[in-house]
Amino acid sequence: MILKTFKGLTKIRNRYFFVIDTLLFLITPFLALAIRLDGSVDWEQYGLGLLWIMPVFAILKLALSYLSGFYRRCWRHASVEELQQIGVWMLATIALQSLLFFVLYHSQSLPVHELPRSLALLDGLLSALLIGGVRFSLRWAESRQRWR
């Protein structure tokens, strides 16, 4: 049973990573806000801003992922180069998200000004950890399959 699971994991294509990334990128702002507020998210105060910023951050991160070549790599053989690519992606994501969030934050007409200013940083860090974890778990599954 476990061997079949490993075989299934090693056959994941990049289009599946795109779907997984989209889902992860949509939930990371919520996770970042929950971490920032120690789990006590006041939906009346933050809900509208969070719903507004989630797709904005997701689109930005997906665009950066595509431009960085994340969907053209063979993640079964991920190595230090791919880890470096994720690190550079994370820095670019945090910088661009922070800049975008700063601009949107100072626009009083948007509900984003209610959100904590550290949201862009936490979201970028969580996104990098999650996509790195997903991709390197594939590498781990590949090495486990070869070992067996």
C-alpha positions in Angstrom: 0.0 0.0 0.0 2.7 2.5 1.0 4.8 1.5 -2.1 1.8 2.3 -4.4 1.4 5.7 -2.7 5.1 6.5 -3.3 4.7 5.4 -7.0 1.7 7.7 -7.3 3.5 10.6 -5.8 6.5 10.3 -8.2 4.2 10.6 -11.2 2.8 14.1 -10.3 3.1 16.4 -13.2 3.7 20.2 -13.1 0.1 21.0 -14.0 -0.9 19.3 -10.7 1.7 21.5 -8.9 -0.1 24.5 -10.4 -3.4 23.4 -8.9 -1.8 22.5 -5.5 0.0 25.9 -5.5 -3.2 27.7 -6.3 -5.0 26.1 -3.3 -2.0 26.7 -1.0 -1.7 30.3 -2.1 -5.3 31.0 -1.5 -5.1 29.7 2.1 -1.7 31.1 3.2 -3.0 34.7 3.8 -5.6 33.2 6.2 -2.9 31.1 7.9 -0.6 34.1 8.1 -3.3 36.2 9.7 -4.1 33.4 12.2 -0.5 33.1 13.1 -0.1 36.9 13.5 -3.2 37.1 15.7 -2.5 33.9 17.7 -5.5 32.1 16.2 -8.1 34.7 17.2 -9.2 36.2 13.9 -12.0 38.7 14.2 -14.0 38.1 11.0 -15.9 41.3 11.3 -12.7 43.3 11.3 -10.5 41.3 9.0 -12.8 39.2 6.9 -13.4 41.6 4.0 -9.8 42.6 3.7 -8.7 39.0 3.8 -11.1 38.0 1.1 -9.9 40.9 -1.0 -6.2 40.2 -0.5 -6.3 36.4 -0.9 -6.7 36.4 -4.7 -4.4 39.4 -5.2 -1.6 37.6 -3.4 -2.4 34.2 -5.1 -2.3 35.8 -8.6 1.0 37.5 -7.8 2.6 34.3 -6.4 1.4 32.2 -9.3 2.7 34.7 -11.8 6.1 34.8 -10.1 6.1 31.0 -9.9 5.5 30.7 -13.6 8.1 33.3 -14.5 10.6 31.6 -12.2 10.2 28.3 -14.1 8.6 26.3 -11.3 6.3 24.6 -13.7 9.1 23.6 -16.1 11.3 21.7 -13.6 11.4 18.0 -12.8 10.8 18.1 -9.0 11.4 14.4 -8.6 15.1 15.2 -8.8 15.1 18.4 -6.8 18.4 19.4 -5.3 20.2 22.4 -3.9 19.6 24.4 -7.1 15.8 24.1 -6.7 16.1 25.0 -3.1 18.0 28.1 -4.1 15.3 28.9 -6.7 12.6 28.6 -4.0 14.7 31.0 -1.8 15.0 33.6 -4.5 11.3 33.2 -5.3 10.5 33.7 -1.7 12.6 36.9 -1.5 11.0 38.3 -4.7 7.5 37.3 -3.5 8.0 39.0 -0.1 9.4 42.2 -1.7 6.6 42.5 -4.3 3.8 41.5 -1.9 5.1 44.0 0.6 5.2 46.7 -2.0 1.8 45.9 -3.3 0.4 45.6 0.2 1.9 49.0 1.2 0.2 50.6 -1.8 -3.1 49.0 -1.1 -2.8 49.6 2.6 -2.6 53.3 2.1 -5.6 53.3 -0.1 -8.3 54.0 2.4 -11.1 53.0 0.0 -10.0 49.4 0.2 -10.7 47.1 3.2 -7.0 46.1 3.2 -6.0 48.9 5.7 -7.6 46.8 8.5 -5.1 43.9 8.0 -1.8 43.8 9.9 1.2 45.1 7.9 3.2 42.0 8.6 0.7 39.9 6.6 2.8 40.1 3.4 5.9 38.9 5.1 4.3 36.0 6.9 2.4 35.0 3.8 5.5 34.9 1.7 7.4 32.8 4.3 4.5 30.4 4.7 4.1 30.1 0.9 7.8 29.3 0.5 7.7 26.6 3.2 4.5 25.0 1.8 5.6 24.9 -1.8 9.1 23.7 -0.8 7.5 21.1 1.4 5.3 19.8 -1.4 8.0 19.7 -3.9 10.7 18.2 -1.7 8.2 15.6 -0.4 8.1 14.4 -4.0 11.9 14.1 -4.0 11.7 12.2 -0.7 9.1 9.9 -2.1 11.3 9.2 -5.2 14.3 8.4 -3.0 12.1 6.1 -0.8 10.8 4.3 -3.8 14.3 3.7 -5.2 15.5 2.6 -1.7 12.8 -0.1 -1.5 
